[in-house]
């Protein structure tokens, strides 16, 4: 099988690979589970010159490794995408963890475990809505550590 890309599509693929690599390696660099991803990344990066994107990928012969260049990082929006994702994830996690805490206090873990999924979703929803509204209106202004 053969897959063909335009130079623009290949650049988008490079960005996708860089973003996925960031996500995969952010907290578990070097783990065995990431080997297949790293190998695929190396394979894709090795074709940069074929697509006229050599300014976006360098090769370290001593380590036999391809890596994105500073120019790639500066001229693409990968860090904007990652930053936006991180920001959205922060708020989503904060909302859901606070809601889950209050939900567990209200109903207890045993009570929650006994609920059908539909009931659990219905009863947890007001807690989620509460924190969505609080953080949308006030951000972190009312957050304190006791």
C-alpha positions as CSV (number, residue, x, y, z in Angstrom):
1,X,0.0,0.0,0.0
2,X,1.2,3.5,-0.8
3,X,0.0,6.7,0.8
4,X,0.6,10.0,-0.9
5,X,0.6,13.5,0.7
6,X,0.9,17.0,-0.6
7,X,3.6,19.1,1.1
8,X,0.8,20.9,3.0
9,X,-0.7,17.6,4.2
10,X,2.7,16.4,5.2
11,X,3.2,19.5,7.3
12,X,-0.1,18.9,9.0
13,X,1.0,15.3,9.6
14,X,4.3,16.7,11.2
15,X,2.2,18.9,13.4
16,X,-0.1,16.0,14.4
17,X,2.9,13.8,15.2
18,X,4.5,16.6,17.3
19,X,1.4,17.2,19.2
20,X,0.8,13.5,19.9
21,X,4.5,13.1,20.9
22,X,4.1,15.9,23.3
23,X,1.0,14.3,24.9
24,X,2.5,10.8,25.0
25,X,5.9,11.8,26.4
26,X,4.9,14.7,28.7
27,X,4.9,12.5,31.8
28,X,6.3,9.1,30.7
29,X,9.3,9.7,28.5
30,X,11.2,6.5,27.8
31,X,8.6,4.1,28.9
32,X,8.3,0.9,27.0
33,X,4.7,1.7,26.1
34,X,5.8,4.7,24.0
35,X,8.3,2.8,21.8
36,X,5.9,2.2,19.0
37,X,4.9,5.9,18.9
38,X,8.5,7.0,18.9
39,X,9.3,4.6,16.1
40,X,6.4,5.9,14.0
41,X,7.5,9.5,14.7
42,X,11.0,8.7,13.6
43,X,9.7,7.1,10.4
44,X,7.5,10.1,9.5
45,X,10.2,12.6,10.3
46,X,12.6,10.8,8.0
47,X,10.5,11.8,5.0
48,X,10.6,15.6,5.7
49,X,13.2,16.3,2.9
50,X,11.1,14.3,0.4
51,X,8.2,16.8,1.0
52,X,10.4,19.9,1.0
53,X,10.1,20.3,4.7
54,X,13.7,19.8,5.6
55,X,13.8,23.1,7.5
56,X,11.3,21.6,9.9
57,X,13.3,18.4,10.8
58,X,17.0,17.9,11.7
59,X,18.9,14.6,12.0
60,X,21.4,13.8,14.7
61,X,23.7,11.2,13.1
62,X,25.4,10.4,16.4
63,X,22.2,9.4,18.0
64,X,20.4,8.3,14.8
65,X,17.4,10.5,15.7
66,X,15.2,12.9,13.8
67,X,13.7,15.8,15.7
68,X,11.6,18.9,14.9
69,X,13.6,22.1,14.5
70,X,13.2,25.4,16.3
71,X,11.9,26.8,13.0
72,X,9.1,24.2,13.0
73,X,8.2,25.1,16.6
74,X,8.2,28.8,15.8
75,X,6.4,28.7,12.5
76,X,3.6,26.3,13.3
77,X,0.8,26.6,15.8
78,X,1.6,23.4,17.7
79,X,2.3,25.2,21.0
80,X,-0.9,27.3,20.7
81,X,-2.9,24.1,20.2
82,X,-1.2,22.4,23.1
83,X,-1.7,25.5,25.3
84,X,-5.3,25.7,24.4
85,X,-5.8,22.0,25.2
86,X,-4.0,22.3,28.5
87,X,-6.1,25.3,29.5
88,X,-9.4,23.5,28.6
89,X,-8.2,20.3,30.3
90,X,-7.3,22.2,33.5
91,X,-10.8,23.7,33.8
92,X,-12.5,20.5,32.9
93,X,-10.5,18.5,35.4
94,X,-11.0,21.1,38.1
95,X,-14.7,21.2,37.6
96,X,-15.2,17.5,37.5
97,X,-12.9,16.7,40.4
98,X,-14.6,19.3,42.6
99,X,-18.0,18.1,41.5
100,X,-17.1,14.5,42.1
101,X,-15.8,15.4,45.6
102,X,-19.1,17.1,46.5
103,X,-21.1,14.4,44.9
104,X,-19.3,11.8,47.0
105,X,-19.8,13.8,50.2
106,X,-23.5,14.1,49.4
107,X,-24.2,10.5,48.5
108,X,-21.3,8.5,49.8
109,X,-19.2,6.1,47.8
110,X,-21.5,3.2,48.6
111,X,-24.6,5.1,47.6
112,X,-22.9,6.1,44.3
113,X,-21.8,2.6,43.6
114,X,-25.4,1.4,44.1
115,X,-26.8,3.9,41.5
116,X,-27.5,3.0,37.9
117,X,-25.3,5.0,35.5
118,X,-28.2,7.1,34.4
119,X,-29.1,8.1,38.0
120,X,-25.4,8.8,38.8
121,X,-25.2,11.1,35.8
122,X,-28.4,12.9,36.7
123,X,-27.5,13.4,40.3
124,X,-23.9,14.5,39.6
125,X,-24.9,17.0,36.9
126,X,-26.0,19.8,39.3
127,X,-22.6,19.6,41.0
128,X,-20.8,19.9,37.6
129,X,-23.1,22.8,36.6
130,X,-22.4,24.6,39.9
131,X,-18.6,24.5,39.3
132,X,-18.9,25.4,35.6
133,X,-20.8,28.6,36.6
134,X,-18.4,29.4,39.5
135,X,-15.3,29.1,37.4
136,X,-16.8,30.7,34.3
137,X,-17.7,33.8,36.4
138,X,-14.9,34.0,39.0
139,X,-12.0,31.9,37.7
140,X,-9.7,31.0,40.6
141,X,-10.6,34.1,42.6
142,X,-12.3,32.1,45.4
143,X,-10.0,29.2,45.5
144,X,-8.1,28.9,48.8
145,X,-6.1,26.1,50.5
146,X,-7.0,25.6,54.1
